[in-house]
Structures are given as structure tokens and as C-alpha cells.
Amino acid sequence: MGGTEEKQPTGSGRPTSRDVARLAGVSHTAVSFVFNGRAEGNLSPATQERIRRAAAELGYRPDPVARGLRRRRTAVIGLVTDEIASSPFAGRLLRGAMETAWDSEHLVLTIDSGGDPAKEDAAVAELLDRRVDGIIYAAMSLRRVRVPEGLHRTHSVLANCLPEDDSLPAVIPAERAGGRTAARLLLDEGHRRVAMVGGQDDIASVDRLRGFRDALRAEGITVPKEWVVRSGGEITGGHEGALHILAGAPADRRPTGIFCYNDRVAAGVLHAATRLGIAVPGELSVVGYDDQEHMAEFLTPPLTTVALPHRAMGEAAARLVLDSIDTGRTPPATVRRLACPVISRASVGPAPSR
């Protein structure tokens, strides 16, 4: 009984570092060394382990506010974005950033600006007033953005967007490589008559089409001009674009594979194929892009697609900010492009033999 009583924390509140020191049989300074990152060179590994075991037994956690005051940090990263509420991909990016920050004992404070520049400036100012350690600015569609006022006053990184003035580091998808990947999905199945549907003149559309053509050109294939239909990014655009290419064309004069700007466009292409009585993937293979949750895998047939690396972008952006905080150095204003992985399902098959 006596031994058990000695292990209880003093008072009725949460256990303190002095309770840990008493249980571990070390000085209060030794405990501070362990939880302030100064143990190496000051304490033996055995002593460090004894202190950590005592802390675990007592359920002790360092006070983040007190530790932040000592380090002049708050252990909070701000994340400002334009449309968290309306984007189907926001959750992935947020989870990547939040879990990476959590692993480094940081929280993420998120603000949705609704795409309003004045609100973005106000959000950044509010985060700076709260003395966050750094800020991630994220856009839900790849584009060049005006850098909100105040981002240069702290450790800042952009995610899924590029700064208009090239003044900050950015993490974005490798869209051109993604277009090449999409083309290879069709080429590797023997398709030589291929088309592209959807997209406009935005960065993602241009880069995906360039990558798509890169891969075809390497095989000596040129896409006919009439088989590249810029029809936007929605289901209706995919449906209309596919009808424009497929309707009325004999089987040996129409494409056997279609690369779609995104999964919504691909859904429209699949609807058009069904309406025209064209079997997918028997007569026509369809490749999407984005791997949109609650959609791509539930289409008929389930859609083979190239996924946007939203979670990886959140992770990479948070890591860049955290590394900048730790080193005290601003990372160079470079662009890091992350690979877009393939999600294989059932909408791609061998090219028909005719």
C-alpha cells in the first residue's frame, strides 16, 4: 500500500513533471530535459527510458501552453483554404495535414474563406494574431493564386496551387505525368485510336492533355483534332462530348479508348456509351481522373482512374511547414510535384480486334 501511495500524483489535479521526477527517482531538471528535447548528451538512455515509463504510468503529458511559451511557439499550424465545405477532396488534404501535424505534436486550425480575397487576408491576419507557428494555404482546384497578405510573415507553404509571384514553396499534383499515366493505361491494352473529353484552359487541363499527347507521340500516334473535345468538367459535358465523337461513327472509325478530364466527365461518357449501345470495356475503354469519393467506384462499370494525391499534398505541405519551423529557415520557393497513382477498376480492357 505504501509503495502504491508514493506513485500517485500530488494533489487532485493532473500529474506534473515533479510527480514524474519523484516516481522515476530523478531530478525535476532531468524530466524537463526529456520533454523539451534536450536529453541527448545530458541523460543516459536508461534514465530517459525510466522517465518515460514513469510518465506513461502516471498519464503525464507536458503542458503545451507552457512549453510553447518557453519555445516561443504555440504548436498550432493554420490552414486557410478557399472551399473546404464544397469540395469532395478537401477531407483528404485536411487529414493528411492534420495527421502529419499531430505526429509532430501540432494542431491544425482551419479557416474556409469561400474564395473571398478580403476574407483570406483577414483569416491570415487572425492566425498571425494567434501566433500560429506556420500557415498552409490550400486551393481545391489547381490554379495560380494571389498570395494573401501576411503569408510572408511566417513559415508558409501552398498546397494544390501556385503563387502568382512565385514567392512561396508549393506542393501540387504532377498533372503532366498523370496525363502520361492515363495514356499508358490505354496504350498498354493495345488501344491506338484514342480520344480525350472534358476540361478547359486551366492548368490541370492543359498539363493532362500535354502528358496524354506526350505518351501517344512516343508511340507514333497523333490524336485527330476532332477527338479532343474541351467540354468542361461536369457530367453533361462528358455526355455531350462523347456523343459528338461516338454518335453515328462506324465501329472501325471511332476511338476505342477515351481519357476523361475527370471522373464526372467520365460518368457522362459512360452514360453516352450506354445510350449508344457501346459496351464498356468490350468496345470502348474509359479512363477517369481524380478518383472522386462516393462516385468513381460506384459507376457502371467501376471506373479506372488516375487519383489526385490530395492526402499526400496535405502531408507534404505540413511537413515542409514543420521542417521550416524546426530549422528556423524559410524553404526555397520551389514547386514540388507529387505522383498521381492509378486506381484500377473495370472500365479499361483490351482494344477490340478490328
Secondary structure, 3 states (H helix, E strand, C coil): CHHHHHCCCCCCCCCCHHHHHHHHCCCHHHHHHHHCCCCCCCCCHHHHHHHHHHHHHHCCCCCHHHHHHHHCCCCEEEEEECCCCCCCCHHHHHHHHHHHHHHCCCEEEEEECCCCHHHHHHHHHHHHHCCCCEEEEECCCCCEECCCCCHHHCEEEEECCEECCCCCCEEEECHHHHHHHHHHHHHCCCCCCEEEECECCCHHHHHHHHHHHHHHHHCCCCCCHHHEECCECCHHHHHHHHHHHHCCCCHHHCCCEEEECCHHHHHHHHHHHHHHCCCCCCCCEEEEEECCCCCHHHCCCCCEEEECCHHHHHHHHHHHHHHHHHHCCCCCCCEEEECCCEECCCCCCCCCCC
